[in-house]
Amino acid sequence: RARNFNEARTNLNKVVELDPSYAPAYRELADMYYYAGQYDQALSSFQKFVSLSEKSSRTDAQYASFLYLTKKYPEALAAVNSVLQSDPNNLTMNRLKAYLLYETNDYAGAATAMDTYMKLAPADKVLPEDFSYQGRILARAGRADEGITVLKKAISTTTDPAKKAELQDALATAYGTKKDYASAIGIYKSKIAANPDKTDLTGVFRLASAYDNAKHYAQADSVYNVILTAKPTYAPGVLARARTNSNLDPDSKKGLAKTYYERYIELSKAEGADPTKFRSGLIEANYYLGVNELQQKNNKAGASTYFQQVLAIDPTNKDASNALSVINAKPRATSTKR
Protein backbone atom coordinates (compact mmCIF):
# COMPACT_ATOMS: atom_id res chain seq x y z
CA ARG A 1 0.00 0.00 0.00
CA ALA A 2 3.02 2.29 0.37
CA ARG A 3 3.79 1.56 -3.33
CA ASN A 4 7.11 -0.04 -2.37
CA PHE A 5 6.62 -2.69 -5.04
CA ASN A 6 10.04 -4.33 -4.86
CA GLU A 7 9.75 -5.07 -1.15
CA ALA A 8 6.13 -6.13 -1.54
CA ARG A 9 7.05 -8.61 -4.27
CA THR A 10 9.97 -9.98 -2.25
CA ASN A 11 7.79 -10.71 0.77
CA LEU A 12 4.85 -12.07 -1.21
CA ASN A 13 7.17 -14.39 -3.12
CA LYS A 14 8.47 -15.67 0.23
CA VAL A 15 4.90 -16.53 1.17
CA VAL A 16 4.45 -18.45 -2.09
CA GLU A 17 7.73 -20.32 -1.50
CA LEU A 18 6.53 -21.36 1.95
CA ASP A 19 3.05 -22.35 0.73
CA PRO A 20 2.44 -22.42 -3.06
CA SER A 21 -1.27 -23.02 -2.47
CA TYR A 22 -1.82 -19.88 -0.36
CA ALA A 23 -4.33 -18.05 -2.58
CA PRO A 24 -4.33 -14.60 -0.85
CA ALA A 25 -0.66 -14.10 -1.76
CA TYR A 26 -1.46 -14.39 -5.46
CA ARG A 27 -4.35 -11.94 -5.05
CA GLU A 28 -2.01 -9.41 -3.44
CA LEU A 29 0.60 -10.00 -6.15
CA ALA A 30 -2.03 -9.31 -8.79
CA ASP A 31 -2.97 -6.02 -7.11
CA MET A 32 0.68 -5.05 -6.75
CA TYR A 33 1.42 -5.68 -10.44
CA TYR A 34 -1.78 -3.83 -11.39
CA TYR A 35 -0.76 -0.70 -9.48
CA ALA A 36 2.72 -0.95 -11.02
CA GLY A 37 1.16 -1.01 -14.49
CA GLN A 38 2.48 -4.52 -15.20
CA TYR A 39 -0.80 -5.93 -16.43
CA ASP A 40 0.46 -9.20 -17.94
CA GLN A 41 2.03 -10.20 -14.60
CA ALA A 42 -1.12 -9.03 -12.82
CA LEU A 43 -3.26 -11.29 -15.00
CA SER A 44 -0.94 -14.27 -14.51
CA SER A 45 -1.01 -13.85 -10.73
CA PHE A 46 -4.76 -13.42 -10.69
CA GLN A 47 -5.25 -16.55 -12.80
CA LYS A 48 -3.29 -18.45 -10.18
CA PHE A 49 -5.47 -16.93 -7.46
CA VAL A 50 -8.64 -17.96 -9.35
CA SER A 51 -7.40 -21.53 -9.72
CA LEU A 52 -6.94 -21.76 -5.94
CA SER A 53 -10.10 -19.94 -4.85
CA GLU A 54 -13.80 -20.61 -4.71
CA LYS A 55 -15.66 -19.32 -7.74
CA SER A 56 -17.65 -16.11 -7.17
CA SER A 57 -19.12 -13.31 -9.28
CA ARG A 58 -16.75 -10.85 -7.60
CA THR A 59 -13.71 -12.92 -8.58
CA ASP A 60 -15.05 -13.30 -12.12
CA ALA A 61 -15.52 -9.52 -12.35
CA GLN A 62 -11.95 -8.86 -11.23
CA TYR A 63 -10.69 -11.45 -13.70
CA ALA A 64 -12.62 -9.76 -16.52
CA SER A 65 -10.99 -6.44 -15.62
CA PHE A 66 -7.50 -7.94 -15.78
CA LEU A 67 -8.30 -9.52 -19.15
CA TYR A 68 -9.43 -6.12 -20.46
CA LEU A 69 -6.25 -4.42 -19.24
CA THR A 70 -4.11 -7.02 -21.03
CA LYS A 71 -6.11 -6.49 -24.24
CA LYS A 72 -7.55 -10.01 -24.29
CA TYR A 73 -10.84 -8.57 -25.45
CA PRO A 74 -12.86 -11.62 -26.58
CA GLU A 75 -11.96 -13.52 -23.39
CA ALA A 76 -12.77 -10.46 -21.28
CA LEU A 77 -16.15 -10.04 -23.00
CA ALA A 78 -17.05 -13.67 -22.26
CA ALA A 79 -16.12 -13.15 -18.60
CA VAL A 80 -18.14 -9.92 -18.42
CA ASN A 81 -21.23 -11.59 -19.90
CA SER A 82 -20.87 -14.41 -17.38
CA VAL A 83 -20.91 -11.95 -14.47
CA LEU A 84 -23.86 -9.99 -15.90
CA GLN A 85 -25.99 -13.12 -16.05
CA SER A 86 -26.01 -13.30 -12.27
CA ASP A 87 -25.46 -9.60 -11.54
CA PRO A 88 -27.08 -7.60 -14.38
CA ASN A 89 -26.70 -4.22 -12.64
CA ASN A 90 -22.96 -4.53 -11.96
CA LEU A 91 -21.77 -1.04 -12.91
CA THR A 92 -18.18 -1.91 -13.74
CA MET A 93 -19.18 -4.89 -15.86
CA ASN A 94 -21.76 -2.84 -17.80
CA ARG A 95 -19.06 -0.25 -18.46
CA LEU A 96 -16.61 -2.91 -19.59
CA LYS A 97 -19.20 -4.56 -21.84
CA ALA A 98 -19.56 -1.34 -23.85
CA TYR A 99 -15.78 -0.93 -24.03
CA LEU A 100 -15.22 -4.53 -25.09
CA LEU A 101 -17.91 -4.58 -27.77
CA TYR A 102 -16.21 -1.52 -29.25
CA GLU A 103 -12.79 -3.18 -29.10
CA THR A 104 -14.19 -6.29 -30.83
CA ASN A 105 -15.73 -4.11 -33.59
CA ASP A 106 -19.40 -4.64 -32.65
CA TYR A 107 -20.24 -0.95 -32.80
CA ALA A 108 -24.03 -1.31 -32.84
CA GLY A 109 -23.85 -3.61 -29.82
CA ALA A 110 -21.45 -1.22 -28.11
CA ALA A 111 -23.85 1.69 -28.63
CA THR A 112 -26.69 -0.27 -27.01
CA ALA A 113 -24.45 -1.37 -24.13
CA MET A 114 -23.20 2.18 -23.57
CA ASP A 115 -26.79 3.49 -23.46
CA THR A 116 -27.58 0.84 -20.82
CA TYR A 117 -24.49 1.76 -18.80
CA MET A 118 -25.19 5.50 -18.91
CA LYS A 119 -28.72 4.91 -17.62
CA LEU A 120 -27.38 2.82 -14.75
CA ALA A 121 -24.45 5.02 -13.74
CA PRO A 122 -24.92 7.85 -11.24
CA ALA A 123 -23.51 11.12 -12.58
CA ASP A 124 -20.62 11.09 -10.11
CA LYS A 125 -19.57 7.59 -11.24
CA VAL A 126 -19.21 8.44 -14.94
CA LEU A 127 -15.54 8.68 -15.93
CA PRO A 128 -13.93 10.84 -18.63
CA GLU A 129 -12.92 7.55 -20.31
CA ASP A 130 -16.63 6.67 -20.52
CA PHE A 131 -17.27 9.79 -22.60
CA SER A 132 -14.21 8.98 -24.71
CA TYR A 133 -15.56 5.53 -25.51
CA GLN A 134 -19.10 6.80 -25.94
CA GLY A 135 -18.01 9.37 -28.50
CA ARG A 136 -15.96 6.86 -30.48
CA ILE A 137 -18.73 4.25 -30.28
CA LEU A 138 -21.36 6.64 -31.60
CA ALA A 139 -19.05 7.74 -34.42
CA ARG A 140 -18.36 4.14 -35.46
CA ALA A 141 -22.04 3.26 -35.18
CA GLY A 142 -22.91 5.90 -37.78
CA ARG A 143 -23.89 8.56 -35.24
CA ALA A 144 -20.78 10.75 -35.55
CA ASP A 145 -22.55 14.04 -34.87
CA GLU A 146 -23.96 12.68 -31.59
CA GLY A 147 -20.52 11.43 -30.64
CA ILE A 148 -18.94 14.79 -31.39
CA THR A 149 -21.53 16.56 -29.23
CA VAL A 150 -20.83 14.18 -26.31
CA LEU A 151 -17.07 14.66 -26.59
CA LYS A 152 -17.22 18.44 -26.88
CA LYS A 153 -19.36 18.63 -23.74
CA ALA A 154 -16.99 16.31 -21.87
CA ILE A 155 -13.94 18.34 -22.94
CA SER A 156 -15.53 21.57 -21.73
CA THR A 157 -16.19 20.13 -18.25
CA THR A 158 -12.92 18.19 -17.77
CA THR A 159 -10.14 19.92 -15.84
CA ASP A 160 -7.58 17.09 -15.72
CA PRO A 161 -5.10 17.83 -18.58
CA ALA A 162 -4.41 14.14 -19.28
CA LYS A 163 -8.12 13.26 -19.45
CA LYS A 164 -8.83 16.32 -21.59
CA ALA A 165 -6.09 15.24 -24.01
CA GLU A 166 -7.59 11.74 -24.21
CA LEU A 167 -11.01 13.21 -25.02
CA GLN A 168 -9.49 15.47 -27.68
CA ASP A 169 -7.96 12.42 -29.36
CA ALA A 170 -11.36 10.73 -29.32
CA LEU A 171 -12.94 13.87 -30.81
CA ALA A 172 -10.37 13.91 -33.61
CA THR A 173 -11.13 10.24 -34.27
CA ALA A 174 -14.85 11.02 -34.43
CA TYR A 175 -14.20 13.77 -36.97
CA GLY A 176 -12.12 11.30 -38.94
CA THR A 177 -15.00 8.81 -39.20
CA LYS A 178 -17.08 11.45 -41.00
CA LYS A 179 -14.05 12.40 -43.15
CA ASP A 180 -13.85 15.88 -41.62
CA TYR A 181 -10.07 15.73 -41.64
CA ALA A 182 -9.65 19.51 -41.44
CA SER A 183 -11.26 19.52 -37.99
CA ALA A 184 -9.18 16.52 -36.88
CA ILE A 185 -5.99 18.24 -38.07
CA GLY A 186 -6.95 21.40 -36.18
CA ILE A 187 -7.38 19.43 -32.93
CA TYR A 188 -4.03 17.68 -33.26
CA LYS A 189 -2.20 20.93 -34.09
CA SER A 190 -3.68 22.70 -31.06
CA LYS A 191 -2.79 19.75 -28.81
CA ILE A 192 0.80 19.72 -30.01
CA ALA A 193 1.12 23.48 -29.54
CA ALA A 194 -0.20 23.22 -25.97
CA ASN A 195 1.95 20.23 -24.98
CA PRO A 196 5.09 21.37 -23.11
CA ASP A 197 6.71 17.95 -23.65
CA LYS A 198 8.13 18.30 -27.15
CA THR A 199 9.59 14.78 -26.97
CA ASP A 200 6.08 13.30 -26.99
CA LEU A 201 5.60 12.35 -30.64
CA THR A 202 2.31 10.45 -30.32
CA GLY A 203 0.21 13.47 -31.25
CA VAL A 204 2.66 14.40 -34.01
CA PHE A 205 2.24 10.95 -35.58
CA ARG A 206 -1.54 11.28 -35.41
CA LEU A 207 -1.29 14.67 -37.12
CA ALA A 208 0.76 13.13 -39.94
CA SER A 209 -1.82 10.34 -40.28
CA ALA A 210 -4.62 12.91 -40.46
CA TYR A 211 -2.78 14.74 -43.25
CA ASP A 212 -2.43 11.39 -45.05
CA ASN A 213 -6.16 10.69 -44.71
CA ALA A 214 -6.89 14.17 -46.10
CA LYS A 215 -4.52 13.37 -49.04
CA HIS A 216 -2.28 16.28 -48.05
CA TYR A 217 0.76 14.15 -48.68
CA ALA A 218 3.38 16.91 -48.79
CA GLN A 219 2.32 18.12 -45.32
CA ALA A 220 2.24 14.54 -44.04
CA ASP A 221 5.77 13.92 -45.35
CA SER A 222 6.99 17.07 -43.61
CA VAL A 223 5.56 15.91 -40.28
CA TYR A 224 7.00 12.40 -40.68
CA ASN A 225 10.36 14.07 -41.26
CA VAL A 226 10.06 15.72 -37.85
CA ILE A 227 9.30 12.35 -36.24
CA LEU A 228 12.15 10.49 -37.94
CA THR A 229 14.63 13.27 -37.21
CA ALA A 230 13.84 12.76 -33.53
CA LYS A 231 13.58 8.93 -33.75
CA PRO A 232 15.41 7.64 -36.85
CA THR A 233 14.83 3.98 -35.94
CA TYR A 234 11.08 4.30 -35.38
CA ALA A 235 9.95 1.61 -37.84
CA PRO A 236 6.21 2.53 -38.00
CA GLY A 237 7.24 6.08 -38.89
CA VAL A 238 9.59 4.86 -41.62
CA LEU A 239 6.85 2.67 -43.11
CA ALA A 240 4.28 5.47 -42.92
CA ARG A 241 6.66 7.87 -44.66
CA ALA A 242 7.30 5.27 -47.37
CA ARG A 243 3.55 5.05 -48.02
CA THR A 244 3.20 8.83 -48.10
CA ASN A 245 6.02 9.13 -50.63
CA SER A 246 4.43 6.36 -52.66
CA ASN A 247 1.26 8.47 -52.76
CA LEU A 248 3.34 11.50 -53.81
CA ASP A 249 4.69 9.40 -56.67
CA PRO A 250 1.74 7.19 -57.69
CA ASP A 251 3.32 5.85 -60.89
CA SER A 252 6.67 5.26 -59.08
CA LYS A 253 8.59 7.08 -61.83
CA LYS A 254 10.63 9.04 -59.27
CA GLY A 255 11.02 6.17 -56.80
CA LEU A 256 10.37 8.54 -53.89
CA ALA A 257 9.47 5.73 -51.48
CA LYS A 258 12.48 3.55 -52.31
CA THR A 259 14.81 4.92 -49.62
CA TYR A 260 12.21 4.50 -46.88
CA TYR A 261 11.21 0.96 -47.85
CA GLU A 262 14.88 -0.03 -47.93
CA ARG A 263 15.35 1.53 -44.51
CA TYR A 264 12.34 -0.40 -43.19
CA ILE A 265 13.88 -3.67 -44.37
CA GLU A 266 17.14 -2.75 -42.61
CA LEU A 267 15.28 -2.08 -39.35
CA SER A 268 13.53 -5.45 -39.57
CA LYS A 269 16.96 -7.11 -39.43
CA ALA A 270 18.19 -5.17 -36.40
CA GLU A 271 19.02 -7.09 -33.25
CA GLY A 272 15.94 -7.64 -31.11
CA ALA A 273 13.45 -6.79 -33.88
CA ASP A 274 10.15 -8.70 -33.57
CA PRO A 275 9.51 -10.43 -36.93
CA THR A 276 5.74 -10.58 -36.34
CA LYS A 277 5.55 -6.77 -36.15
CA PHE A 278 7.38 -6.35 -39.46
CA ARG A 279 5.62 -9.06 -41.50
CA SER A 280 2.99 -7.05 -43.40
CA GLY A 281 5.34 -4.10 -43.84
CA LEU A 282 8.05 -6.35 -45.31
CA ILE A 283 5.59 -7.76 -47.85
CA GLU A 284 4.69 -4.22 -48.87
CA ALA A 285 8.32 -3.01 -48.96
CA ASN A 286 9.71 -5.90 -50.98
CA TYR A 287 6.86 -5.77 -53.48
CA TYR A 288 7.33 -2.03 -54.02
CA LEU A 289 11.07 -2.44 -54.48
CA GLY A 290 10.55 -5.29 -56.93
CA VAL A 291 8.21 -3.17 -59.05
CA ASN A 292 10.66 -0.28 -58.81
CA GLU A 293 13.51 -2.46 -60.13
CA LEU A 294 11.40 -3.44 -63.11
CA GLN A 295 10.06 0.01 -63.92
CA GLN A 296 13.19 2.07 -63.35
CA LYS A 297 15.97 -0.31 -64.41
CA ASN A 298 14.27 -3.20 -66.23
CA ASN A 299 16.32 -5.30 -63.79
CA LYS A 300 14.46 -8.60 -63.90
CA ALA A 301 16.97 -10.45 -61.73
CA GLY A 302 16.87 -7.77 -59.02
CA ALA A 303 13.09 -7.56 -59.16
CA SER A 304 12.79 -11.35 -58.90
CA THR A 305 14.83 -11.32 -55.69
CA TYR A 306 12.37 -8.90 -54.07
CA PHE A 307 9.30 -10.83 -55.26
CA GLN A 308 10.82 -14.06 -53.94
CA GLN A 309 11.27 -12.35 -50.56
CA VAL A 310 7.55 -11.56 -50.59
CA LEU A 311 6.71 -15.21 -51.26
CA ALA A 312 9.11 -16.35 -48.53
CA ILE A 313 6.97 -14.37 -46.08
CA ASP A 314 3.60 -15.06 -47.73
CA PRO A 315 3.63 -18.05 -50.13
CA THR A 316 0.04 -17.28 -51.19
CA ASN A 317 0.77 -13.70 -52.34
CA LYS A 318 -0.79 -13.48 -55.81
CA ASP A 319 0.79 -10.15 -56.76
CA ALA A 320 4.33 -11.46 -56.28
CA SER A 321 3.48 -14.78 -57.99
CA ASN A 322 1.99 -12.99 -60.99
CA ALA A 323 4.99 -10.66 -61.23
CA LEU A 324 7.40 -13.61 -61.24
CA SER A 325 5.30 -15.38 -63.86
CA VAL A 326 5.56 -12.35 -66.14
CA ILE A 327 9.33 -12.07 -65.58
CA ASN A 328 9.94 -15.77 -66.22
CA ALA A 329 7.58 -16.13 -69.17
CA LYS A 330 9.32 -17.26 -72.34
CA PRO A 331 8.84 -14.93 -75.32
CA ARG A 332 6.40 -16.22 -77.86
CA ALA A 333 7.90 -17.69 -81.00
CA THR A 334 7.07 -15.69 -84.12
CA SER A 335 6.25 -17.47 -87.32
CA THR A 336 7.15 -16.09 -90.78
CA LYS A 337 4.81 -16.57 -93.66
CA ARG A 338 6.21 -17.58 -97.05
N, C-alpha and C positions, 0 to 999 in steps of 0.2 A: 504493500500500500504506500510505502515511501518512494516507490518507483526506483528502488535499488535492485534492478533486474538481475544483475550478475549474482549478487548474494542470494536473492530469492531462488534463482535456478539451482545454485549450488546446494542449498538446503533441501529443496524439493527433490532434487535428484538423489540425495542421501536417503530420503524417505523411501523412494522407489527402490533403491538398492536393498534397503532393509526388508521391504515388503512390496514386491512387484504387483500385488493384487490390491493395494490400498488405493481405492478409487478417488478419494478426495484430493490426493496429491496431483493426479492428472488433471482434475478440474481446476486446481489452482495454477498449474503450469499453463493450461489453456488460456486462463485469464491473463497471466503474466505476458505470454507471447502476444495476446491480443493488444494489450496496452502498449507493448513495444512495437506494434505494427508488423509483427512477424506472423502473418495470417496462416501461411502454410503449416508452420510448426504448431500454431494454435489449433488448427483443424486436426492435425495428427494426434495431439494430446487429448483433444476432446473426444475423438473417435475411441481412443483407449478408455477414457472415462465412461463413455456410453456402453462399451463392451463389458464393463465391470459393474454397471449400475442397473437398478430396476428401471424399466421403461416408464416414462411419464411424458405428458404433453409439454411440460416445461422443458425437459431435457431435449425433446424433439425440436422445440422452438429455438433453443440455443444452438442446436446442431445445424438447423436451417440457416441461422445467421452466419455461422462460421463458413458454411458452404457458399453463401452469397459473397462474403468477403474474399474468398479464394477463387471467385469467378467460376465456380462449378454450378452454373445457372440451372441446367435441367434437373440436376440432383437436388438443388436447393428448392426448386419449384415443387418437386414431388414431396419433399419434406414439409414445406409450407402447407400444401393442400392436405396432407395427413393431419397436421395440427388443427387446421380450420374445420375439419370434419367433426372434431369433438369440442372445439372452442371457436365457434364462428365469429365471435366478436373480439378475438385477440387483435389488439391494435397493431402491434409490431408485425404480426404475420399478414394482416391485411395490407399494410404498407409494403412489405416485402413482395407480396404477390403482384402488386402493380409494377414494382421495379423489375421483377423477374420476367413477367410477361413481356415487358418492353425489351429486356436484354435477350429474350429468345424470339424476338421479332413478331410477336403476336400483338400488334398495336391496337386492334379493335378490342381484344380481350383486356389489354392493359388499360385502355380508356374506361372500360366498364369497372374494372377493379379499382382504379383510382377514384372514380366517382363514389364507389362504395366506401372506400377508406376515408375520403374527405367528409362524408356524411357521418361517419363514426367518430372521427377525431375531434376532440375539443380544440378550440382555437389555439390554446396555449401549448398544445402537443404537436402542432403542425410545424415541421422543420423547413428551413430554406431548401434543403435537398428535395423535399416533397414537391415544392413548386418547380424546382428544376426538372424533375422527372415529369411532372404533370404537363409542363409546357412542351417538352420534347415528345411526350406521348400524344398530345393533341395534334401537334404538327405532323407526326408520322401517321396519325389516324385520319388525315385529311381535314383537320380542323386547325390549320396553322394560325389563323387570325385569333381564334380563342386562346391558343397557346401563347401567342405573343402578348395578348392582353394580360394573361395570368402572370407572365414573367416580368412585364413592365411594372405591374403593381407590386410584385415581390421585391424587385430591385429598389423601388422607391421607398420601401419600408424596412429594408435590411441595412443595418449599420456595420455589421462585421465585414471588413474589407475582403477577406477570403471568400465568404459566402456570397458577397455581392459579385465578385469576379466569376464565381462558378455559375451564378444566374445569368451573367452577361454572356458567358460562353453558350449557355443553353439558348439564350435569345438569338444569338448569331446563328446557331444551328437551326432554329425555327425559321428564321428568315431564309436560310439556305434551302429548306425544303420547299419553299414557294418561289425559289429561284430569284429572290430579291437579294442578289449578291452585293449590291451597292450598300444596302443597310448593314449587311454582315461585315463588310470591309470597314465601314465606319466604326462599328463597335470594336473590332479588333484594333484599329488604329488608336482609338481613344484609350483602350486598355493598356496598350503598349506605352503610350505617352505618359500615362498616370503611374506606371509601375516603376518604382525606384530601383528595382533589381534588374539591371540591364543584362545580366547573365542568364536570365530566365528566357529561353528561346521558344517555349511552348506556344505562347501567343503569336510570336513571329511566324512560326511554322503554319499556324492556322490562318494567318493573314495571307501567306503565300498560297495556301490551298484555296482560299476564297478568291484570290486573283485568278488562279487556274480555272476554277469553276465558272468565273465570269468571262473566261477566254481573254483575259488581259495578260497574255503570256510574257510580254516584256517586263511588266511590273513584277509578275511572279518570279521571273528569273533574277531580277534585281534583289528581291527579298531573300531568295534562296542563297544568293551570293553572300549576303550578310550572315546567314546561318552557317554556311560552310567556311567562311573566313574565321568564325569563332570556333567551329567544331569541324575541322577538315575530315575527320574519320566518321562522321555521323552518316551511316549508310542509308537510312531512310531519306535523308536530305539529298544525298547524291543521286539516288534513284528518282526522287521527285524532280530534281533539276534536269535529269536526263529526259524525263517525259515532257517537261515544259519545253526544252530545246527541240525535242522531236516535233512538238506542236508548232514551234516557230519555223520549222523546216519540214513541212508535211510531205514533200516529195523526196526528202533526204538528199537533195542535190548538194547541199553545203556540208552535210555530216555534222551538224551542230551538236548532236547528242553523243557523238562517238566518244569523246574524251570522258564524259561522265559515266557511260556504260562500262567503259574499260576500267575506270576507277572503281566502280561498284564490284566488278569481278575481282579486282585486286583485294578489296576489303573482305570479300567472302573467303579469301584464302588466308587471312590474318590469323595469328595464333589466338585460340579461344573463340573464334567466330562460330555461331550456332548455325549449322547447315540448314535446319528447318526454317529459319527466319529468312534465309536468302533464296530459297528454292524458286518461288514464283518470279522474283526479280532476276535471277540468273537465266531463266527461260527467256524472259523478255530481252535481257541484255544481249545474250548470245544470238538470238534471232535477229535483232536489229543490226548487230555487227556483221552477221552473215549477209544480210541484204545489202548493207553498205559496201561490203567487199565486192559484191556482184555489180552494183550500180556504179560505183565510183572507179573501180579498177578492173572490172571484168575478171577478177581473181577467183576462178572456180575452186581451186584447191583451198585457198584461204577461207572462202565462204563455206565450203563443205565441212571444214574443221569446226566452225561455229555451229552449223546445223547439227552436226554429230554430237556436240556438247549438249544441245537442247534435248536430243533423243536419249542421251545418257541419263538426263534428269527425268524426262517424261517420254518414255518409249511410245506413247500413244499420240504424240503431238503431230497433228496432220499437216500443219503449216511447214514444219521442218522436213517431214517426210516428202511432201509435195515438192519442196524446193530441191531436195537431193535428187528426186526423180527427174526433174527438169535438167539439173546439172549433168546427171549421168546418162541421160537419154542419148542414144546413138543417132547421128544425123541420118535422115532418110536418104536412101539411095535414089538418085535421079536417073530416069531412063531417057535415052535419046532416040527419037524417031528417025527412021531412014526415009 
